[in-house]
Each structure stands twice: as structure tokens, then as C-alpha cells.
């Protein structure tokens, strides 16, 4: 099969499409013929040299933690899914490829109303946002600041927090402010004076999707550090006493979020799609930062 792989760590240029062995579904697993795969900051970190916990396989590696496609092989003992089923799902690496193998518990049916490009990039943003808000216990009494609110996770976090009854303040570049208003957030611009612009809102919780100055602003605004969660500055989190996402992804959680999308109760913006051959260009675009919505790879078979 064709897959985007890297044999050395480095910039986007190390990511190349090559022929590799097609995996087979083992016991309790399914193989999915991938139609779309999401691109996320996690992938960039892996390509640049970070080894995720539990990964022991030496280079080369195939990035990609989220995908959508058609089940084409079901391993012994796998339940709840049949060959031919359209699914979206998640794993650890391996998704930038024509086929991916995951446990049967890592996929859920793709709603008919969900386009492939949305399904391929939906998992990470939706589940991360859901887990983060759960960790922060966001409810109707809260004023939540979301930094990087126009990104894939931010987009979902804004909508889920609004559904929970919270008032949401979203920081973003000015050209994304109308977009945030459509999602239900009050937009605030990045840059000098951010803390002063945010202080009148009396934030009770903060979700940091930008890092650096955004996390610093959160510390200045939210008195209880256990109600601050960073998606970016993991190395600083423990020392500061702020949270990181620690919950467990599940097909059940994903199914519930996908159903909300199918009902028109959640929006998900795909800003750009690339063919597998241009995975390196997808990484280059994501590295520019602060873009609206999701970047997705589309695969032709």
C-alpha cells in the first residue's frame, strides 16, 4: 500500500509517500480502507522527533491518529462492525496510509450526513474538546476563555461549552471574529493588552490551545489553576499546577459527537484538503499556526 512515512526526524520535507506492506487485521481488530485522515499538531511533533508514550517501533513511522474509511477486513473475535461499513475512528499513528488496522473498539459508524473530509478530521478535535471541558467541569455558571478558538479543537470546544450553558470568550485573529460569533462565542483579539481586554469578563475557566502568552494570560485571569487546561504547554503544566487532557478516547464518546454533527447541532470546518502525495505541504500549512478549522488528507484508491 501507499503511505506517507518518515525515516528520519526533521521538517515537513522528511515526510514522503512510499510503498509499504499492507497490514492485516488480527484478533479483535478491523482493517479500514482509508478515505480521509486528519492532520493535527500531534503529527507534527512526532515527525519532528517526539516519541509518544507506548510507541516502541523504530523508524520509519507513519503519522496520523484519526481517519475515516470503509472496513474491508474483520479479525477473529472482532464485534460490532462488518466488512463494508463506513466508519470514522482513531488510533496511535499509522493513519496516513491507504489501510489502517485498529481495535474494533476504536471505530464508530460514519453518519450518512457527514462528508468524508469532515469524518477524517473529526475525531481529534471533537474528542479532545469534549475531554477538556469534562476535565474543567464547565457548566452553565462558567465564563470560559478558549485560546486558539478558531482552530479544530477550539471550534468544537466553543460549541460544546455553549451547549453546556457557559458564556464563551474566544481569542483569535480578527479575521476569525465573525466565525466565532457564529459559533456562539464573544471574540477577543490576540496581542499586546490581551489580559486587560479579557479581565472584564471575569473568567472562571480557561482552555489554552495556543500556549506561551495565552497560557500566561490564563494564569493571570483564572484564580483556580485546576480550572486551566493547556493543550500545548505540557512541559510547563505540572510545575504550574494546570491540567492537561488525560481522559480516554472512546468510540461511544465519538459516536455521540458525530450524532450531534449529523443533527446539525455541531459545525466542523475543514479549511483545506490535500492528497496523500502532498502530506508534507499539509504539515507546512499547519505549522503556520492560527488557521481556522481542520486540514485533512484525502486518499484515492
C-alpha positions as CSV (number, residue, x, y, z in Angstrom):
1,X,0.0,0.0,0.0
2,X,1.0,3.7,-0.3
3,X,1.7,5.6,2.9
4,X,3.3,8.9,4.0
5,X,6.3,7.9,6.1
6,X,9.4,9.5,7.6
7,X,12.7,7.6,8.1
8,X,14.4,10.5,10.0
9,X,13.2,13.3,12.2
10,X,13.0,16.8,10.8
11,X,10.9,19.3,9.0
12,X,8.0,18.6,6.6
13,X,10.5,17.6,3.9
14,X,11.2,14.3,5.6
15,X,7.6,13.1,5.0
16,X,7.4,11.1,1.8
17,X,5.0,8.7,0.2
18,X,6.4,5.2,-0.2
19,X,5.2,1.6,-0.8
20,X,4.9,-0.4,2.5
21,X,3.5,-3.7,3.5
22,X,-0.3,-3.7,3.8
23,X,-1.3,-4.6,7.3
24,X,-3.7,-7.4,8.2
25,X,-6.4,-7.4,10.9
26,X,-5.5,-9.5,13.9
27,X,-7.7,-10.8,16.6
28,X,-10.2,-8.2,17.8
29,X,-9.1,-5.8,15.1
30,X,-10.5,-4.3,11.9
31,X,-8.8,-3.0,8.8
32,X,-10.1,0.2,7.3
33,X,-9.6,1.3,3.7
34,X,-8.8,4.9,4.5
35,X,-10.7,7.6,2.6
36,X,-9.6,10.6,4.7
37,X,-7.1,11.3,7.5
38,X,-6.9,14.3,9.8
39,X,-3.7,16.3,10.2
40,X,-3.0,17.6,13.7
41,X,-0.2,19.2,15.8
42,X,0.5,15.8,17.4
43,X,1.6,14.6,13.9
44,X,4.0,17.4,13.5
45,X,5.6,16.7,16.9
46,X,6.0,13.0,16.1
47,X,7.6,13.9,12.7
48,X,10.0,16.4,14.4
49,X,11.3,13.9,17.0
50,X,8.8,13.3,19.8
51,X,8.1,9.7,20.6
52,X,4.6,9.2,22.1
53,X,4.2,7.1,25.2
54,X,3.9,3.4,24.4
55,X,5.5,3.7,20.9
56,X,8.5,1.4,20.6
57,X,8.6,0.6,16.9
58,X,11.8,2.1,15.3
59,X,11.8,4.4,12.3
60,X,10.3,4.6,9.7
61,X,7.0,5.7,11.1
62,X,3.6,6.6,9.6
63,X,1.9,9.6,11.3
64,X,-1.8,10.0,11.7
65,X,-4.1,9.4,14.7
66,X,-7.6,9.8,13.1
67,X,-9.2,8.6,9.9
68,X,-12.4,7.7,8.1
69,X,-13.0,4.9,5.6
70,X,-14.6,1.6,4.8
71,X,-14.0,-1.6,6.8
72,X,-12.6,-4.2,4.5
73,X,-11.3,-6.9,6.8
74,X,-12.6,-8.1,10.2
75,X,-10.3,-10.1,12.5
76,X,-11.2,-13.1,14.6
77,X,-13.4,-12.1,17.6
78,X,-14.0,-8.5,16.4
79,X,-17.5,-7.5,17.1
80,X,-19.9,-4.7,16.3
81,X,-18.6,-3.9,12.8
82,X,-18.9,-5.7,9.5
83,X,-16.9,-5.5,6.2
84,X,-18.3,-2.7,4.1
85,X,-19.2,-0.5,7.0
86,X,-18.4,3.2,6.6
87,X,-16.6,4.3,9.8
88,X,-14.6,7.0,11.5
89,X,-12.1,6.2,14.2
90,X,-8.8,6.8,15.9
91,X,-5.6,5.0,16.8
92,X,-1.9,5.8,17.5
93,X,0.0,6.6,14.3
94,X,-0.5,4.7,11.0
95,X,-3.4,6.7,9.5
96,X,-1.6,8.5,6.7
97,X,-2.0,5.3,4.6
98,X,-4.3,3.5,2.3
99,X,-5.1,1.0,5.0
100,X,-5.0,1.2,8.8
101,X,-5.6,-1.5,11.4
102,X,-7.2,-0.7,14.8
103,X,-9.1,-2.5,17.6
104,X,-12.8,-2.8,16.8
105,X,-13.5,-0.5,19.8
106,X,-11.8,2.4,18.0
107,X,-14.3,2.9,15.3
108,X,-17.9,4.0,15.1
109,X,-20.3,4.3,12.2
110,X,-20.0,7.3,10.0
111,X,-23.3,9.2,9.7
112,X,-24.5,9.4,6.2
113,X,-24.8,13.2,6.5
114,X,-21.1,13.6,7.4
115,X,-18.8,14.1,4.3
116,X,-15.6,12.1,4.1
117,X,-13.3,15.1,4.7
118,X,-15.2,16.0,7.9
119,X,-15.2,12.4,9.1
120,X,-11.5,12.0,8.5
121,X,-10.6,15.1,10.7
122,X,-13.5,15.0,13.2
123,X,-12.1,12.6,15.9
124,X,-9.2,14.6,17.4
125,X,-10.9,18.0,17.6
126,X,-14.2,16.7,18.9
127,X,-12.9,14.2,21.5
128,X,-10.1,16.5,22.7
129,X,-12.6,19.3,23.2
130,X,-15.1,17.0,25.0
131,X,-12.4,15.6,27.3
132,X,-11.0,19.0,28.1
133,X,-14.4,20.5,29.0
134,X,-15.2,17.4,31.1
135,X,-11.9,17.8,33.0
136,X,-12.6,21.5,33.6
137,X,-16.2,20.7,34.7
138,X,-17.6,23.5,32.5
139,X,-21.3,24.2,33.1
140,X,-23.9,27.0,33.0
141,X,-22.3,29.0,35.7
142,X,-19.0,29.5,33.9
143,X,-17.3,32.1,31.8
144,X,-14.8,30.1,29.7
145,X,-11.9,31.6,27.8
146,X,-10.8,29.5,24.8
147,X,-7.4,30.5,23.3
148,X,-7.0,29.4,19.7
149,X,-10.8,29.3,19.4
150,X,-10.9,29.2,15.6
151,X,-8.8,26.0,15.4
152,X,-10.2,22.5,15.1
153,X,-10.3,21.8,18.9
154,X,-11.3,25.4,19.7
155,X,-14.2,25.3,17.2
156,X,-15.6,22.2,19.0
157,X,-14.8,23.5,22.5
158,X,-16.7,26.7,21.9
159,X,-19.8,24.9,20.6
160,X,-19.8,22.3,23.4
161,X,-19.3,24.9,26.1
162,X,-22.2,26.9,24.7
163,X,-24.3,23.8,24.7
164,X,-23.4,23.3,28.4
165,X,-24.7,26.8,29.1
166,X,-21.4,28.6,29.6
167,X,-20.5,32.0,28.3
168,X,-17.6,31.6,26.0
169,X,-14.9,34.2,25.2
170,X,-12.7,33.1,22.2
171,X,-9.3,34.6,21.4
172,X,-8.4,34.6,17.7
173,X,-7.1,36.8,14.9
174,X,-9.5,39.5,13.8
175,X,-10.4,37.8,10.5
176,X,-11.8,34.9,12.5
177,X,-14.0,37.0,14.8
178,X,-17.2,36.7,12.7
179,X,-16.7,33.0,12.6
180,X,-16.5,32.8,16.4
181,X,-19.7,34.9,16.7
182,X,-21.5,32.4,14.5
183,X,-20.4,29.6,16.9
184,X,-21.7,31.5,19.9
185,X,-18.5,33.0,21.3
186,X,-17.6,36.6,22.1
187,X,-14.3,37.2,20.2
188,X,-11.2,38.9,21.5
189,X,-8.1,39.7,19.6
190,X,-4.7,38.3,20.3
191,X,-1.7,40.5,21.0
192,X,-0.5,43.2,23.4
193,X,-3.0,44.0,26.1
194,X,-4.8,40.6,25.9
195,X,-5.1,40.3,29.7
196,X,-6.6,43.7,30.0
197,X,-9.1,43.0,27.2
198,X,-10.2,39.7,28.9
199,X,-10.2,40.8,32.5
200,X,-13.7,42.5,32.4
201,X,-15.3,39.1,31.5
202,X,-14.3,37.6,34.9
203,X,-13.3,34.2,33.5
204,X,-13.8,31.2,35.7
205,X,-12.0,28.7,33.5
206,X,-9.6,28.7,30.5
207,X,-8.8,26.3,27.7
208,X,-5.4,27.1,26.2
209,X,-5.0,25.9,22.6
210,X,-2.2,28.4,21.8
211,X,0.5,28.1,24.5
212,X,3.0,30.7,25.6
213,X,1.4,34.1,26.2
214,X,-2.1,32.5,26.1
215,X,-1.2,30.3,29.0
216,X,0.3,33.2,30.8
217,X,-2.9,35.2,30.3
218,X,-4.9,32.3,31.6
219,X,-2.8,32.2,34.8
220,X,-3.4,35.9,35.3
221,X,-7.2,35.7,34.8
222,X,-8.3,32.4,36.5
223,X,-7.8,32.1,40.2
224,X,-8.1,28.3,40.4
225,X,-5.3,26.8,38.4
226,X,-7.1,23.4,38.3
227,X,-9.6,25.2,36.1
228,X,-7.0,25.9,33.5
229,X,-6.1,23.3,30.9
230,X,-3.4,23.6,28.3
231,X,-3.4,21.6,25.1
232,X,0.1,22.9,24.1
233,X,2.4,23.6,27.0
234,X,2.6,20.2,28.5
235,X,6.1,20.7,29.9
236,X,5.0,23.7,31.9
237,X,1.7,22.3,33.1
238,X,2.8,20.2,36.1
239,X,5.0,22.9,37.5
240,X,2.2,25.5,37.2
241,X,-0.5,23.2,38.6
242,X,-2.7,23.4,35.5
243,X,-4.4,20.5,33.7
244,X,-3.7,18.6,30.5
245,X,-6.0,16.2,28.7
246,X,-5.8,12.9,30.4
247,X,-9.1,11.2,29.7
248,X,-9.6,8.2,27.4
249,X,-10.9,8.5,23.9
250,X,-13.8,6.1,23.1
251,X,-16.0,5.1,20.2
252,X,-19.0,5.8,22.4
253,X,-17.9,9.4,23.0
254,X,-17.1,9.8,19.3
255,X,-20.5,8.4,18.3
256,X,-22.3,10.9,20.4
257,X,-20.4,13.8,19.0
258,X,-20.8,12.5,15.4
259,X,-24.6,12.3,16.1
260,X,-24.7,15.9,17.1
261,X,-22.9,16.9,13.9
262,X,-25.4,14.7,11.9
263,X,-28.3,16.5,13.5
264,X,-26.9,19.9,12.6
265,X,-26.1,20.8,16.3
266,X,-22.3,21.0,15.8
267,X,-20.4,22.6,13.0
268,X,-17.0,21.4,11.8
269,X,-14.9,23.5,9.4
270,X,-12.4,21.9,7.0
271,X,-10.2,24.7,5.7
272,X,-8.1,22.7,3.3
273,X,-7.7,19.2,1.9
274,X,-4.6,17.7,0.4
275,X,-3.9,14.4,-1.5
276,X,-1.7,11.9,0.3
277,X,1.2,12.8,-2.0
278,X,1.2,16.3,-0.5
279,X,1.2,15.3,3.1
280,X,4.4,17.4,3.6
281,X,2.5,20.5,2.3
282,X,-0.3,19.8,4.7
283,X,2.3,19.9,7.5
284,X,3.7,23.1,6.2
285,X,0.3,24.8,6.3
286,X,-0.5,23.5,9.8
287,X,2.9,24.8,11.1
288,X,1.9,28.4,10.1
289,X,-0.5,28.3,13.1
290,X,-3.8,30.0,14.0
291,X,-5.7,28.8,10.9
292,X,-9.4,28.3,11.0
293,X,-10.7,24.7,11.3
294,X,-9.0,21.5,10.1
295,X,-6.6,20.2,7.5
296,X,-7.4,16.8,6.1
297,X,-5.7,14.3,3.7
298,X,-7.9,12.7,1.1
299,X,-6.9,9.3,-0.4
300,X,-7.8,7.9,-3.8
301,X,-7.7,4.1,-4.2
